[in-house]
Amino acid sequence: MRLDKFLKVSRLIKRRTLAKEVCAGGGVEVNRRPAKASTEVKPGDVLTLKIGNHWQTVEILATPEHIAADQARDTYRLLAEGKTEGESG
C-alpha cells in the first residue's frame, strides 16, 4: 500500500493530500529512511512522522484498503512520541 494512503486509512493524517504534502516536506521516514508519498509500506515497517514540533514513531500492523474510523487505531502500534527539542507548547 502507498504510504500516503496508509496515513489516511490509519487516520494518522486526516487527508491524503495533506499526507502527500508532509511526505514531500521530508516529514515522514519509513524504516529510518526519508519516504515519498508513493513509497510502498507493509506490516512490520516502522514510520516516523514529524509534523510541526510533534513527532511519533509507529509500527504498521495492517494495511487494509478501507476500515471503520473506530478500528483505524488497530492498523498501527505507537512506539514513541514527543515534541522536538527546543520547542515549547
Secondary structure, DSSP 4 states (H G I P E B T S, - for coil): -BHHHHHHHTTSSS-HHHHHHHHHTT-EEETTEE--TT-B--TT-EEEEEETTEEEEEEE----SS--GGGGGGGEEEEEEEE-TT---
